[in-house]
Amino acid sequence: MHAPRVSSTHYYRMFGATALRYPIDPASEPAPMRSFTDNRGGHWQAALMEASFGNALVIFSQIGAAGVLYKPLDTANVSAAGQLLADADEATLRGLLAEATPWN
């Protein structure tokens, strides 16, 4: 017997016979990635990464270059971090990039 389909729920089945339901609200999903240009003309992408215990990192990668940088975000949760990233202008993104650390 199949579980009833609910419009805002995705079904996930892995390593078991029972479908697990995860509610998804697409309207609340943050922008997954932002592109911007640094003060020297370098093109960057900033993406959100969920860390342990509800913490969030912004990950920076320069287009055409190797390596990434990261910056922990001082937000209450991942949803707030996503909103911060979505609302950030280029000056804010450049400021976060200036405070980022190389990922070793």
Secondary structure, 3 states (H helix, E strand, C coil): CCCCCCCCEEEECCCCCCCEEEECCHHHCCCCEEEEECCCCCEEEEEEEECHHHCEEEEEEECCCCCEEEEEECCCCHHHHHHHHHHCCHHHHHHHHHCCEECC
